[in-house]
């Protein structure tokens, strides 16, 4: 109990420095270490149009840190948290496993996205450490912007249990205040060039329903999951999928994903 009280006191002191003295996202991540066990974290601001704005991370130098930058540039479009935010997910605390799709097929592998069925979301961004559980802390920043601190902890160490989440929740309002203070100091940062949204892919050649289905497949949903989410029969989903593949000139999920990556690369 004494150690917990010491940790809370240290957390409060470091958080006060961020709020009162205009600290950085690095300072906020460091402060949170006193009340949450994690091995690494990154901090971004998700925007309604455009790629996430990178603020900080404490991943190890090398492949892992490069993976964070690759995520911010590209693979965020497939991330369950990012897509849930676009669909109206409010601020709060969210384990990645609660937001992950039911099926992320190995056929969708690319040079930057590696299939890994033992991972929470069924894949890893190239260079991302293996065997991590992820926890996203979201802060509503207004005007459609959503701040995010994504914490990671090895599943072998227990990951993020409900008990750990319950211990962190009382501190969320203070962390939100600190995050908003940090973001308010970013006003001089140029607005990033808008990046193509996943939902824009192939919308000029597909029907609305075909687009919905293709976008869900790219996000990792199976035909059954699409059927349940959209409230349409499974044979209908498969029919729309075949028609969409024909229009896009692809015949496999791998070809679909390759077409998406080429489209994305030519749009940014």
C-alpha positions in Angstrom: 0.0 0.0 0.0 2.9 2.3 0.9 4.5 1.7 -2.5 1.2 2.4 -4.3 0.8 5.7 -2.4 4.4 6.6 -3.3 3.7 5.8 -7.0 0.5 7.9 -7.0 2.3 10.8 -5.4 5.1 10.6 -8.0 2.5 10.4 -10.8 0.6 13.4 -9.4 3.8 15.5 -9.2 4.9 14.6 -12.7 1.5 15.2 -14.1 1.3 18.6 -12.4 4.5 19.5 -14.2 3.0 18.6 -17.5 -0.2 20.7 -16.9 1.4 23.7 -15.2 4.7 23.9 -17.0 3.7 22.9 -20.5 5.4 19.4 -20.5 5.6 17.1 -23.5 3.9 13.9 -24.5 7.2 12.1 -23.5 6.7 13.5 -20.0 3.1 12.3 -20.0 4.1 8.8 -20.9 6.8 8.8 -18.3 4.3 10.0 -15.6 1.9 7.2 -16.4 4.6 4.6 -15.7 3.9 5.2 -12.0 0.3 4.0 -12.2 0.3 1.5 -15.1 2.7 -1.4 -15.8 3.7 -1.3 -19.5 6.8 -1.9 -21.6 6.3 0.7 -24.3 3.9 3.4 -25.5 3.3 5.8 -28.3 1.2 9.0 -28.3 -0.6 10.4 -31.3 -3.6 12.6 -32.2 -6.0 10.9 -34.6 -7.7 13.5 -36.9 -10.9 13.1 -39.0 -9.0 13.7 -42.2 -5.3 12.9 -42.5 -2.8 10.6 -40.9 -2.3 10.6 -37.1 -0.1 13.4 -35.7 2.8 11.8 -34.0 3.7 13.2 -30.6 6.0 10.8 -28.8 7.0 7.2 -28.1 9.4 5.2 -25.9 9.8 2.1 -28.0 13.4 0.8 -28.3 15.6 2.3 -31.0 15.8 0.3 -34.2 13.1 -1.8 -35.8 10.4 -1.2 -33.1 10.7 2.6 -33.3 10.7 2.4 -37.1 7.5 0.4 -36.8 5.8 3.2 -34.9 6.7 5.6 -37.8 5.5 3.1 -40.3 2.2 2.9 -38.4 1.8 6.6 -38.5 2.5 6.8 -42.2 0.6 3.9 -43.5 -0.7 0.9 -41.5 -2.9 3.0 -39.2 -5.6 2.7 -41.9 -6.1 -0.9 -41.0 -5.9 -0.5 -37.2 -9.0 -1.4 -35.2 -8.7 1.6 -32.8 -8.2 4.1 -35.6 -11.3 2.8 -37.5 -13.4 2.7 -34.3 -12.5 6.3 -33.7 -13.7 7.2 -37.2 -16.9 5.4 -36.4 -17.5 7.5 -33.3 -15.7 5.7 -30.5 -15.8 8.1 -27.5 -12.9 8.8 -25.2 -12.1 6.2 -22.6 -9.9 3.1 -22.0 -10.0 0.3 -24.6 -8.1 -3.0 -24.7 -7.1 -3.7 -28.4 -8.6 -7.2 -28.1 -12.1 -5.7 -27.6 -11.9 -3.8 -30.9 -10.1 -6.3 -33.1 -12.0 -7.9 -36.0 -12.8 -11.6 -36.0 -10.6 -12.6 -39.0 -7.4 -11.1 -40.4 -6.4 -13.4 -43.2 -2.8 -14.4 -43.8 -3.4 -13.8 -47.5 -3.4 -10.1 -46.8 0.3 -10.1 -45.9 2.6 -7.5 -47.5 6.1 -6.2 -46.9 4.8 -4.0 -44.2 2.0 -6.0 -42.7 2.9 -9.5 -41.3 0.2 -12.1 -40.5 0.5 -13.4 -36.9 -2.6 -15.3 -35.7 -1.1 -15.3 -32.1 -1.3 -11.5 -32.0 -4.5 -9.7 -30.8 -5.4 -8.3 -34.2 -4.0 -11.2 -36.3 -1.1 -9.2 -37.7 1.9 -7.0 -36.9 3.3 -3.9 -38.5 6.8 -4.8 -39.8 9.3 -4.4 -37.0 6.6 -4.3 -34.2 7.6 -6.4 -31.2 5.9 -9.8 -30.8 3.6 -11.0 -28.2 2.3 -7.6 -26.9 -1.1 -6.8 -25.6 -2.2 -3.2 -26.3 -4.3 -0.7 -24.4 -5.5 2.6 -25.9 -6.3 5.6 -23.7 -8.4 8.0 -25.8 -8.9 11.7 -25.0 -11.5 13.9 -26.9 -9.6 17.0 -28.0 -12.6 18.6 -29.8 -13.1 19.4 -33.5 -13.0 15.7 -34.2 -9.5 15.2 -32.9 -8.9 12.2 -30.6 -5.7 12.0 -28.6 -4.4 8.5 -28.0 -1.8 6.9 -25.8 -1.3 3.3 -26.9 0.3 1.2 -24.2 1.9 -2.2 -24.8 2.8 -4.9 -22.3 3.9 -8.5 -23.1 1.1 -11.0 -22.8 3.7 -13.3 -21.1 3.8 -10.8 -18.2 0.0 -10.8 -17.9 -0.9 -8.1 -20.3 -3.6 -5.6 -19.1 -6.0 -7.4 -16.7 -9.3 -5.9 -15.7 -7.8 -5.2 -12.3 -5.0 -3.1 -13.9 -7.6 -1.2 -15.9 -9.7 -0.5 -12.8 -6.6 0.9 -11.1 -5.9 3.3 -14.0 -9.5 4.5 -14.6 -9.6 7.0 -11.6 -6.7 8.9 -13.2 -8.2 9.3 -16.6 -9.7 12.8 -16.0 -6.3 14.1 -15.0 -4.5 12.4 -17.9 -7.1 14.0 -20.2 -6.4 17.5 -18.8 -2.6 16.9 -19.3 -3.1 15.7 -22.9 -5.3 18.7 -23.8 -2.6 21.0 -22.3 0.0 19.3 -24.5 -2.2 19.5 -27.6 -3.0 23.2 -27.0 0.7 23.9 -27.4 0.8 22.2 -30.8 -1.2 25.0 -32.5 1.8 26.2 -34.5 2.3 22.7 -35.9 1.3 22.7 -39.6 -1.8 20.7 -40.5 -0.6 17.5 -42.1 -1.6 16.8 -45.7 -4.8 14.9 -45.7 -4.3 11.2 -46.3 -6.7 9.0 -48.2 -9.3 7.4 -45.9 -9.8 3.7 -46.2 -13.5 4.3 -47.1 -12.5 6.2 -50.2 -10.8 3.2 -51.8 -12.5 2.1 -55.0 -15.7 4.1 -54.3 -15.6 5.4 -57.9 -16.1 1.9 -59.3 -18.0 0.0 -56.7 -21.6 0.3 -55.5 -22.2 1.6 -51.9 -22.8 -2.0 -50.6 -19.8 -3.4 -52.4 -17.6 -0.7 -51.0 -18.9 -1.4 -47.5 -18.0 -5.1 -47.8 -14.6 -4.5 -49.4 -13.6 -2.0 -46.7 -14.7 -4.4 -43.9 -12.7 -7.2 -45.5 -9.6 -4.9 -45.6 -10.1 -4.2 -41.9 -10.0 -7.9 -41.1 -13.6 -9.1 -41.1 -14.7 -12.5 -42.4 -17.7 -12.9 -44.7 -19.7 -14.1 -41.7 -18.7 -11.0 -39.6 -19.6 -8.7 -42.5 -23.0 -10.5 -42.8 -23.7 -10.0 -39.1 -22.5 -6.4 -39.0 -24.5 -5.3 -42.1 -27.5 -7.4 -41.4 -27.5 -9.2 -44.8 -27.4 -12.8 -45.8 -24.1 -14.6 -46.1 -24.7 -15.6 -49.8 -25.5 -11.9 -50.5 -22.1 -10.9 -49.0 -20.3 -13.4 -51.1 -22.1 -12.3 -54.2 -21.2 -8.6 -53.6 -17.6 -9.7 -52.9 -17.3 -11.6 -56.2 -18.8 -8.6 -58.1 -16.4 -6.2 -56.4 -13.4 -8.4 -57.1 -14.4 -8.5 -60.7 -14.7 -4.8 -61.0 -11.3 -4.3 -59.3 -9.6 -6.9 -61.5 -8.5 -9.1 -58.5 -9.3 -12.7 -57.6 -7.7 -13.1 -54.2 -7.5 -11.2 -50.9 -3.8 -10.8 -51.4 -4.4 -9.1 -54.8 -7.1 -6.9 -53.1 -4.7 -5.8 -50.4 -1.9 -5.2 -53.0 -4.3 -3.0 -55.0 -5.2 -1.1 -51.8 -1.6 -0.4 -50.9 -0.8 0.8 -54.5 -3.9 3.1 -54.4 -2.8 4.4 -51.0 0.8 5.0 -52.2 -0.5 6.9 -55.2 -2.9 9.1 -53.2 -0.5 10.5 -50.6 
